[in-house]
Amino acid sequence: MVSTPLPSMRPTRADAARNYDLLVTAARQTFAEHGTDTSLEEIARRAGVGIGTLYRRFPNRTALLEAVYVEEIQSVCDRAYDFDRELPPFEALAAWLRSFLGYGLSKKTLAAELIEALGKDSAFFKVCKTNVQDAGELLLSKAKASGDVRTELELADIMRLVGGINMGRDIEPEQAMRLLDIVLCGLRPAAS
């Protein structure tokens, strides 16, 4: 369902694919627990593979960060399509924005390190952004068509608001979700 294929480094050979999955899973968990500056040796140990296996698959930390980020973005996009199938239009949009904000709050250092390494205007980020936008546009257009969202709103505006919430220093998740609830109220058409 994603319009532009996300970059994939996942190998096709079964044992290589298994090691790739083990390494990405271990990296995601380790980054969540200890931050992105965790040693690659620790990630290899946690994955149950040797450091040479990690370096064959990911020649540097940036390559590993990219793989984790792509999987996370794919998950964000997949949730949009799942919510679209399972929920009414406004609820699908609201659930996706909550999910997107939760993802953003938990992944600040991952994105920041990748932006520093690749640049925010890199081809890598452009593809990721396009896929997120396509998923969000689907939900927004359906919510507009159902009359649940103001027709003049654009996804870029909504995403900037959500991004602003995410950028708050030391913001607690509960406060972030309260702020998002305020944004969601503002998406609704004025009562007639």
Buried (B, 14 or more C-beta within 10 A) or exposed (E): EBEEEBBEEEBEEEEBEEBBBBBBBBBBBBBBEEEBEBEBEBBBBBBEBEBEBBBEBBEEBBBBBBBBBBBBBBEBBEBBBBBBEEBEBBBBBBBBBBBBBBBBBBBEBBBEBBEEBBEEEEEBBEBBBBBBBBBBBBBBBBBBEEEBBEEEBEBEEBBEBBEEBBEEEEEEEEEBBEBBEEBBEEBEEEEE
